[in-house]
């Protein structure tokens, strides 16, 4: 399943955290915290982000 990130910055942060986790630098609890803060948790949240992006495009 493809991961859906909240933003490009969230994607970069999460991918870095994954590398740290894979090398044992951060623990599972910390990785879950990165999951919660960087990944979209529901289709509704994804819809909100999409609507926000569309609204930003409409601004002059």
PyMOL commands that set and color helices and strands:
alter all, ss='L'
color gray80, all
select helices_A, chain A and resi 8-22+28-38+43-58
alter helices_A, ss='H'
color red, helices_A
deselect
rebuild
show_as cartoon
